Amino acid sequence: MAKTQKIISNYFANFLNKTSNSRYGFSSNGLTTTTLTNNPINGCPRTTLFFSSLSSSTATTSKEADILGSRQWGFDYEEYRRSLYGDITHKALLVDAVGTLVVPSQPMAQIYKEIGEKYGVKYTEDEILNRYRWAYGQPWGRSRLRYVDDGKPFWQFIVKSSTGCSDSEYFEELYHYYATDKAWRLCDPDADKVFKALRSSGVKVAVVSNFDTRLRLVLQALNCDHWFDAVAVSAEVEAEKPNPTIFLKACELLGVKPEEAVHVGDDRRNDLWGARDAGCDAWLWGSDVHSFEEVAQRIGVQV
């Protein structure tokens, strides 16, 4: 307890030393503050900070991530976590699927075209890609849930919009292709040994993904389903990231509190903001962390 108090005390001491003499102590990093104000309340000073809105150009910088991650002013967030939870900073790791755990083996437009040619698809790959992007961005139903059960109604809309082909046999072949190991590959070839090390150290692991029920087939096809203690897929949870519900469900399945879990994903809105809204810690794949070994090291697990 004394160690924790000392760390927090040092943090605020550094914070006040670096801001008390400057009205705009954070301006060089895209943030501004008003003057610190001391208003006596029952004999105690009150310090108030007001942060300006971040522009979109500064919101994606790694420096901002450091600021928001409490690394500014000489404060080490991992050290703070260890003072609370011990050498292993999190009891659970939540992992995004597409873009973090797995990626398509080949470009989507290439597959849509290759399979579609025997069904009369004439569009080029560029045309398919542009039409796919348009279709994917369209509002989807009153519930906004794209992936309900097997997700077929949504994907039928996507395939027809992308290729102009409504042949049911074409759709079924394409749909089932994306449930096989031909369609996907693991992002990190060392993931197997990392997840084994994490679970051996007592860290529980779950997949948290916006996907239909084929996700379980994909994990089985890639022989990685045994890496995880739980799978929270939006089609089953009936909530899609960034809705905090799906993160809370994953924590429930693992038997941990949200503040005891860290989520890793590649989408700032869905993964970072969604996880933090649920009360979880969160790291951005490709920015905060670049491999699962790095994830494990930050948690405090050696691989």
N, C-alpha and C positions, 0 to 999 in steps of 0.2 A: 504493500500500500504506500509506503514511504517513497519507494522508487517511482511509482506512478505519479504521486503528488509532485515530486521533484521534476519529472519530465514535463508535466503540464505547466508547472511554475516557470521553468526555463523557456518553454514555448511562448507564454504570454509576455515574459520579460523581453525576449527577442522581438516579439511582435510590437510591443509598445515602444521600444527603443527605436525601431525602424519606421514608425509611423507618426510618433508624437510631434516631430519637428517638421513634418511635411503635410501640407493640405492635400497634395496629390501624390501620395506615396506609391501608388501602383500605376501611375500613368504610363510608364515606359513599357508596361506589360499589357496594355489594353484595358486596364481597370482604373477607376478613379474612386476616391473616397472624399467625403466631406470632412471638415475639421472634427477631430475627436472632441466630444463634449462631455464635461463632467457635471452631472446634475445630481446634487445631493438628494438621496432618497433614504430616509431613516439613518442619515449619517454616512451612507455609502455612496461613492461616486458611480456614475453610470457611463459607460463608454459605448457610443453608438457609431456604427459604420454603415455607410450606404454605398453599395456598389452600383456603378452605372451599368446599363445594358451593354452586353458584348455584341460587337458587330459580327456578321457571319464570317468575315475574313479573319478575325482573331479567335473565333470560337473553336477553330480546329487546330490551333497551334499546340505543339508539345509543351511550350512554355506555360500556356494557360493550364494545361493538364497538371503541370507541376504545382502551379499556384493553388488550383482547386483541390489538389491532392494533399495539401498542407505541408508541402516540402519547402515552401518559401520560409524565410526568416530562420533558417538553420534547424528546422524541426523535422525529425525523421519519423514518417508515419509508421513504417515497419517496427521501429523501436517502440513506438507508442502501443501498437497492437501486441507486441510481445510482452509489454509490461502488464497488459490486461489478461492475455490468454496463454502466455508462455512462449516457448520457442516456436511452436507451430501456431501461426497467426489466425488460421481459419479452420473450422471443423468440417467445412464442406466446400467443394468446388462445383460450380454450375458451368456447363459448357454449351455454347451455341453449336448448332450442327453445320448448316451450309455456310461456307465461308470461313469457318473456324476449325471445325473437326474434319469436314469433308468438303471437296469441291468437285464440280463436274469433270470427268476425264477429258471430254471434248467440248468445244463451244456448243451452246444450245442450238444456235441457228444452223450449224453444220449437221447436227443430228436430225433436226426437224426436216431439213432439205433431203438428206440422204435417205431416210426412211420414207419421206413423202413423195419422192420421185416416182415410185411405182404406183402411187395413188393419184398421180396427176398434178402434184404441186409444182408450180412453175416459177415461183418467186426466187430471187437470189438470196443469199445468206444475209446481205445487208438489209434487203427489204423485209425479210422475216424478222430480223433483230429489231428494226424500227417499229414494225407492227406489234411485236411482242411487248416492247416497252410501253407503247401506247395502251395496249390492252391491260397490262399489269397495273397501270396507273389509274384505271377507271374505278369509280365507286362500285362496291360489290354488295348488293342487298342491304336491307335495313339493319341487319345484325353486324355487318362489316366483317363477318367471319368468313374468310375465303376457304379455309380448310375445315370442313365439317365431315366427320367420318373419313371416307376415302377421298374426299375432295374432288370427285369426278365432275360435278356440274361446273365448278370453277375452271378446271383444267380443260374441259371441253370448250368453254368460251375462249380460253387462251389459245388453244391449238387452232381453232377455226379462225379466230381473229388474226393470228400470226401467219397462217398459210393459205387461208381461203378455202381450205378443204374440210368438209363436214363428214367425210366417210368414217363410219363407226369402226371399221376394221383398222384404218390408219390410226385413229385415236387409241384404240386398245393396244396396238403394237407399241406405240410411242409411250403410252402410260405405263405399261408393264416393263418396258426397257429401263425406265428410271427407278425401278425397284431392284435392279441387278447390280452386281459388282462391275459390269462393263461401263456403267454410267458414271461411277463415282470413284474417287481415290482419296486417301487420307492426306490431309494437309501436312502433317508432321510425321515423317517416317519413324521417329523415335517415340511416338506417343504410347506405344504398348508398354515399354519399360517404365515410362513416367507414371502412367496410371497405376501400374502395379506397385510402384514405390509409394505413391500417395495413399493407396488403400492399405498397404502394409503398415503405414505410419498412423493409421486411424482416421485419415481424411476420407469422408464419403464423397462420392462423385455422381453427378446426374447430368443428363442431357436436357437442355431447355430449348425447344425449337418451335418456330412457326412452320408446321408441316402437316401433311395428312398422315393417315395411319400407315402408309408405306414406309415411314421412317424406321420402324422396327425391322422391317424386311431388309432395308438398306444396311442397318447396323449388323444384322445377321450375315448378310452377303459379304460384308467386309471383315467378318470375323472379329468384330470389336464390341459386340453387345455385352460380353462378359466383363468389360472394363467398368461398367456402370452399375451403381446400386439402384438407380431409378431413371425413368424417362418421363419427362413432362412435355408432351406434344400438344400443340394448340388444338388439334382436331378432337382430342379426348378431354382436355381441360375446358374447352369451349371459351378460351380467352387467348388472344394473340398479343405477343410483345408489341408495344411497350406496356401493355396492361400489367400492372403489378401482380394480378391474380395468378398468372402462370409461374412467376418466381416464388410466390408464397406457397403454391401447390408443390413445387419441387422441394422446398424446405420442409414442408409437411411430410412428404414421402421419405425424406432422409432423416426426419426426426431432429432437425436443428432449428434454431432461431434465425431469422433473416440476417441479423447483425453478425452471425457466426459464419456466414457464407460469403464467398466471392464469386462473381460471375465473369466469365471471359467470353467476349463476342466481338464481331467485326463491324457492327452497326452502332454508330453513336446514339441514334435515337432509340432504337429498339433494345439494344443491349445495355449501354451505359445508363441512359436516363431511366429506362424501364426498371432495371435492377436497383438503382439507387432510390427510385420511388417506392420500391418494395422494402427498403431498409437494408439491402445487401451492399457489400462493397462491390466494385466493378472495375475491370481493366479492359482496355480496348486492344483487341488482337491486331498486330501489325503496327501498333504505336506504343502502347504501354508495355506490351510483351510480344515477343516474336516467335516463341516456341513453348511447348508445354514443359520443357525442362526449366526454362526461365520462370514459368508460372509456379512450378514446384519449389524452386529456390526462394522465390518471394514469399511463399507460404511458410517456408522453413524446412522443407523436405529435400534431402540430398538424394540425387539419382545416381 
